[in-house]
Amino acid sequence: MESLNEMFQDVVQDIHSAEKQIIKALPKVIKNCKNEQLKSGLQDHLEQTKSQAERIEQLCKTLGFKPGGKMCKGMQGVLAEGEEHLGSAKPGPATDAMIIADCQKVEMYEICNYGTAAAWAEQIGMAEAKQVLGQILQEEKDANELLNRVAEGSVNQQAAQVAEMSMDGKAKTGSASRKTSQTPASKASMR
């Protein structure tokens, strides 16, 4: 790639691929949510993501290039990591906290790409593209802020409480098992 125009086209195609991958991945993520506010927010964002992909397709058509033909390997990696986290997780506060963390990685990736594409569109005089990309950039920032509010408002605290209860149970169980697992020799040495 030798020009900003070519790099712009490449990043827009990358964005489109990322959005398509997110659309495919989000239903499984939503299914694993326990927190209703998180689940509802992600369902809304799934619909918004579908709209974003359509707007990118329309933008590409207007600009004279195809949106497809490129696989966003960065998003593929971020989503694979999230999939790995969900692999053995049971729905609950800790899983909700991990879902938020993984979704925020997705949002940061998107914010970076949309910010770059909007800035490049401005530099090469594509006012309509800058407007579309800037609008989607703001939607991604808003989605990230919603994830922050859900995490800080309830999910992280609930996950910490579950972890604390789990640790209390292990501590009590651990001390009880130490007492009951003493051998006759260890009892004799205690006398």
C-alpha positions in Angstrom: 0.0 0.0 0.0 1.4 3.3 -1.1 -1.3 5.8 -0.5 -3.6 6.9 2.3 -6.5 6.0 0.1 -5.3 2.4 -0.2 -4.8 2.2 3.6 -8.2 3.7 4.2 -9.8 1.1 2.0 -7.9 -1.6 3.8 -9.0 -0.4 7.3 -12.6 -0.1 6.2 -12.6 -3.7 4.9 -11.0 -4.7 8.1 -13.7 -3.0 10.1 -16.4 -4.7 8.0 -14.9 -8.1 8.6 -14.7 -7.4 12.3 -18.3 -6.4 12.5 -19.4 -9.6 10.7 -17.4 -11.7 13.1 -18.9 -9.9 16.1 -22.4 -10.4 14.7 -21.6 -14.2 14.6 -20.1 -14.3 18.1 -22.4 -12.1 20.1 -25.4 -14.5 20.4 -23.3 -17.1 22.2 -22.0 -14.4 24.5 -25.5 -13.1 25.3 -26.7 -16.7 26.0 -24.0 -17.0 28.7 -25.0 -13.7 30.5 -26.7 -13.9 33.8 -27.0 -10.2 34.5 -30.2 -8.8 32.8 -28.8 -5.3 32.3 -25.7 -6.8 30.6 -27.8 -9.2 28.5 -30.1 -6.4 27.4 -27.2 -4.1 26.5 -25.5 -6.7 24.5 -28.7 -7.6 22.6 -29.2 -3.9 21.8 -25.6 -3.7 20.7 -26.0 -6.8 18.4 -28.7 -5.0 16.6 -26.6 -1.9 16.4 -23.7 -3.9 15.1 -25.9 -5.3 12.3 -26.8 -1.7 11.4 -23.1 -0.7 11.5 -22.2 -3.5 9.1 -24.9 -2.3 6.7 -23.7 1.3 6.9 -20.2 0.2 6.1 -21.4 -1.9 3.2 -23.3 1.2 1.9 -20.3 3.4 2.4 -18.1 1.0 0.5 -20.6 0.9 -2.4 -20.6 4.7 -2.5 -16.8 4.9 -2.5 -16.6 2.2 -5.2 -15.0 -0.8 -3.5 -16.2 -4.0 -2.0 -16.4 -4.3 1.8 -15.4 -8.0 1.8 -12.4 -10.0 0.7 -10.4 -9.5 3.9 -10.4 -11.3 7.2 -9.8 -9.1 10.3 -7.2 -11.3 12.1 -7.0 -8.9 15.0 -10.7 -9.3 15.8 -10.5 -13.0 15.1 -7.9 -13.3 17.9 -9.8 -11.1 20.4 -13.0 -13.2 19.8 -11.1 -16.5 20.0 -9.8 -15.4 23.4 -13.3 -14.6 24.5 -14.6 -18.0 23.2 -11.8 -19.7 25.2 -13.0 -17.9 28.4 -16.6 -19.0 27.8 -15.6 -22.6 27.1 -15.9 -24.0 30.6 -17.6 -21.0 32.3 -20.9 -21.3 34.1 -23.3 -18.4 33.9 -23.0 -16.2 36.9 -21.4 -13.0 38.2 -17.8 -14.0 37.5 -18.6 -15.0 34.0 -20.5 -11.7 33.5 -17.4 -9.9 34.7 -15.3 -11.8 32.2 -17.8 -11.2 29.4 -17.6 -7.5 30.1 -13.8 -7.5 30.0 -13.8 -9.4 26.8 -16.4 -7.2 25.2 -14.4 -4.1 26.2 -11.4 -5.6 24.3 -13.7 -5.8 21.3 -14.8 -2.2 21.8 -11.3 -0.9 22.2 -10.3 -2.6 18.9 -13.3 -1.1 17.1 -12.7 2.4 18.6 -9.1 2.3 17.4 -10.1 1.2 13.8 -13.1 3.6 13.5 -11.0 6.5 14.9 -8.3 5.8 12.4 -10.6 5.4 9.5 -12.5 8.6 10.4 -9.3 10.6 10.7 -8.0 9.3 7.4 -11.3 10.0 5.7 -11.0 13.6 6.8 -7.5 13.9 5.6 -8.3 12.6 2.1 -11.4 14.8 1.8 -14.2 12.2 2.2 -16.7 14.2 4.3 -19.5 11.6 4.0 -17.2 8.8 5.1 -15.9 10.8 8.0 -19.5 11.4 9.1 -20.5 7.8 8.9 -17.4 6.5 10.5 -17.5 9.2 13.2 -21.1 8.3 14.1 -20.2 4.6 14.4 -17.1 5.5 16.5 -19.4 7.4 18.9 -21.7 4.3 19.1 -18.7 2.1 20.0 -17.6 4.6 22.7 -21.2 4.6 24.1 -21.2 0.8 24.1 -17.9 0.7 26.0 -19.3 3.3 28.5 -22.4 1.1 29.1 -20.1 -1.9 29.8 -18.2 0.3 32.3 -21.5 1.3 34.0 -22.7 -2.3 34.3 -19.4 -3.6 35.6 -18.9 -0.8 38.1 -22.6 -0.6 39.0 -23.1 -4.3 40.0 -21.3 -7.0 38.1 -17.8 -6.6 39.6 -19.1 -6.3 43.1 -21.3 -9.4 42.7 -18.3 -11.3 41.2 -16.2 -10.2 44.2 -18.8 -11.3 46.7 -19.1 -14.8 45.0 -15.3 -15.1 45.1 -15.2 -14.0 48.7 -17.9 -16.6 49.7 -16.0 -19.2 47.7 -12.7 -18.4 49.4 -14.5 -18.5 52.9 -15.8 -21.9 52.1 -12.5 -23.2 50.9 -10.8 -21.8 54.0 -13.3 -23.5 56.3 -13.2 -26.7 54.4 -9.4 -26.6 54.2 -9.0 -26.2 57.9 -11.5 -28.9 58.6 -9.8 -31.3 56.3 -6.4 -30.6 57.9 -7.9 -31.5 61.3 -9.5 -34.7 60.1 -6.5 -35.8 58.0 -4.1 -36.1 60.9 -2.4 -39.4 61.0 -1.8 -41.3 64.3 1.8 -40.3 64.1 1.0 -36.6 63.7 -1.4 -36.8 66.7 1.3 -38.4 68.8 3.7 -35.7 67.9 1.2 -33.0 69.0 1.0 -34.4 72.6 
